[in-house]
Amino acid sequence: METSKLFLLSSSLLLVLLATRPCPSLSERCNPKDKKVLLQIKKALDNPYILASWNPNTDCCGWYCVECDLTTHRINSLTIFSGQLSGQIPDAVGDLPFLETLIFRKLSNLTGQIPPAIAKLKHLKMVRLSWTNLSGPVPAFFSELKNLTYLDLSFNNLSGPIPGSLSLLPNLGALHLDRNHLTGPIPDSFGKFAGSTPGLHLSHNQLSGKIPYSFRGFDPNVMDLSRNKLEGDLSIFFNANKSTQIVDFSRNLFQFDLSRVEFPKSLTSLDLSHNKIAGSLPEMMTSLDLQFLNVSYNRLCGKIPVGGKLQSFDYDSYFHNRCLCGAPLQSCKITRNIINKKEK
């Protein structure tokens, strides 16, 4: 009798457990095609620890580094950030057709070139392949990904020229190609982007030549061309009617007269240091709400205009010019006396 009761109790508990246990085939949200591709990516990367949660017996929508669309349950984000990972970006990445975000970042042992398979991902909006050891050219195929709003290929070992076709991206909001080994001129087409005007970050490369004349109409929020080998007349870029806020053209070979330049009233940060810029500081600079200014290491002369924010910056913002004077530098009278003594 006691044995029968025990058997019935055990059977009841078993039925309850079976009834409440989710059936994998019914509960799993992950698309099986996407799961298969993800497992191929994991294998191609030699099963790194950062992808340890990628277990074929679990729902891939719950895996680390990926996200699924809440409605379709297709993989729409692959973000591998930091961690011990070696090898190249697997071609299988291109077989995740609904991917909108692709990030491989801060992976110093990630090598090789950016795979052409990425060109298949027509839904991509954000691409960040940065702080790695990727090499080779900046692929022109990125211009085919018309939904891109953010492209970051910074802090790599990319080389060669910048593809002018990137200007065909109609929705691009920011382009980061800084801290690579890129050479050649800035494409003329970059002054005429197809849609919105992206923030342009091209610093710490080996770009050369003159600023494209098309930059006369180029109006980005941020523009950083510092630490290159660019030359010529930069004044064509500046215009009082532009809405640019932050510019850094430091450590180049620009040579022009600053005296007649009209800066955008929206400008908050200006770095022209370490160039060959002559002339004087325009009086209109006193009307700017500058938070940062550096015009040091140029060939400027004349008195620093008094007013606005110009006297709030320290000596280092102005020093090493030909004969620039006035607060916060020494008085113009002293400067003139020094020049006169040198001429005698």
MOFEN-V944293 format. One line per field, one symbol per residue. ss: DSSP state (@ for helix, = for strand, . for the rest). psi: psi as a letter, one per 40 degrees, with the letter a starting at -180 (. if undefined). A space follows every 50 residues. Layout:
ss: ???
psi: ???
This chain:
ss: .@@@@@@@@@@@@@@@@@@@...@@@@....@@@@@@@@@@@@@....@@ @........@@@...===......=======.....==..@@@@@..... =======..==....@@@@@.....=======..==...@@@@@.....= ==....====...@@@@@.....===....====...@@@@.......== =....=====..@@@@@....===....====.@@@@........===.. ..==..=...........===......==...@@@@@....===....== ===......@@@..@@@.....===......@@@@@@@@@@@@.
psi: dddddddddddddddddddehihddddhdhhdddddddddddddeffidd fdegheeiheeeiieiiihddeeihehhhhhiihhiaihidedeegeehd hhhhifgeehaaihhdddeegeehdhhhgifafiaaihheedeegeeheh hhfifafiiaihhdedeeheehdhhheifafiiaihhdeeegidbihihh heifafiiaihideedehgidhhheifafiiahedddihdeiehdhhhfi fafihihedehhiheehehhheifafhaaihideeeeighehhheifafi iihhihibedeeiaddeeifidfhiiheiiidddddddddddd.
